Amino acid sequence: MEKVMRIMFDEIAVRETVKWRDPKTRRIRTRTRKFFQTVNPFNRGADGQPKTREQIRMEVARDARLWKLKTENDIRDGKFPD
């Protein structure tokens, strides 16, 4: 029998929530999305070096903010999430 080695990497995650009032039902709706990356030797930056926890934390937070801003702008323009 072959032995399998399992390595668990730390996950850095951020949850972001968007709320809006549905124009058809007049109810408040929400969308929550989780953004994450793991700290591991295979997660490398553009320079080829492994990313640090702080680099990953900044990227995840940036991705979450961008998603929230884009979704809020879409809602203002009348494009509601499914």
Contacts in CASP RR format, 6 or more apart in sequence:
PFRMAT RR
TARGET T0000
AUTHOR 0000-0000-0000
METHOD contacts of the structure
MODEL  1
MEKVMRIMFDEIAVRETVKWRDPKTRRIRTRTRKFFQTVNPFNRGADGQP
KTREQIRMEVARDARLWKLKTENDIRDGKFPD
9 38 0 8 1.000
9 39 0 8 1.000
9 40 0 8 1.000
10 38 0 8 1.000
10 39 0 8 1.000
10 53 0 8 1.000
11 36 0 8 1.000
11 37 0 8 1.000
11 38 0 8 1.000
11 39 0 8 1.000
12 36 0 8 1.000
12 37 0 8 1.000
12 38 0 8 1.000
12 39 0 8 1.000
12 53 0 8 1.000
12 56 0 8 1.000
12 57 0 8 1.000
12 60 0 8 1.000
13 34 0 8 1.000
13 35 0 8 1.000
13 36 0 8 1.000
13 60 0 8 1.000
14 34 0 8 1.000
14 35 0 8 1.000
14 36 0 8 1.000
14 60 0 8 1.000
14 61 0 8 1.000
14 64 0 8 1.000
15 32 0 8 1.000
15 33 0 8 1.000
15 34 0 8 1.000
15 35 0 8 1.000
15 64 0 8 1.000
16 32 0 8 1.000
16 33 0 8 1.000
16 35 0 8 1.000
16 64 0 8 1.000
16 65 0 8 1.000
16 67 0 8 1.000
16 68 0 8 1.000
17 30 0 8 1.000
17 31 0 8 1.000
17 32 0 8 1.000
18 30 0 8 1.000
18 31 0 8 1.000
18 32 0 8 1.000
18 68 0 8 1.000
18 71 0 8 1.000
18 72 0 8 1.000
18 75 0 8 1.000
18 81 0 8 1.000
19 28 0 8 1.000
19 29 0 8 1.000
19 30 0 8 1.000
20 28 0 8 1.000
20 29 0 8 1.000
20 75 0 8 1.000
20 80 0 8 1.000
21 27 0 8 1.000
21 28 0 8 1.000
21 29 0 8 1.000
22 28 0 8 1.000
22 29 0 8 1.000
22 80 0 8 1.000
23 80 0 8 1.000
29 80 0 8 1.000
29 81 0 8 1.000
31 71 0 8 1.000
31 81 0 8 1.000
33 64 0 8 1.000
33 67 0 8 1.000
35 60 0 8 1.000
35 63 0 8 1.000
35 64 0 8 1.000
35 67 0 8 1.000
36 60 0 8 1.000
37 43 0 8 1.000
37 51 0 8 1.000
37 56 0 8 1.000
37 59 0 8 1.000
37 60 0 8 1.000
39 51 0 8 1.000
39 53 0 8 1.000
39 56 0 8 1.000
40 50 0 8 1.000
41 50 0 8 1.000
42 50 0 8 1.000
43 50 0 8 1.000
43 51 0 8 1.000
43 56 0 8 1.000
44 50 0 8 1.000
44 51 0 8 1.000
45 51 0 8 1.000
45 55 0 8 1.000
51 59 0 8 1.000
71 81 0 8 1.000
74 80 0 8 1.000
74 81 0 8 1.000
75 81 0 8 1.000
END
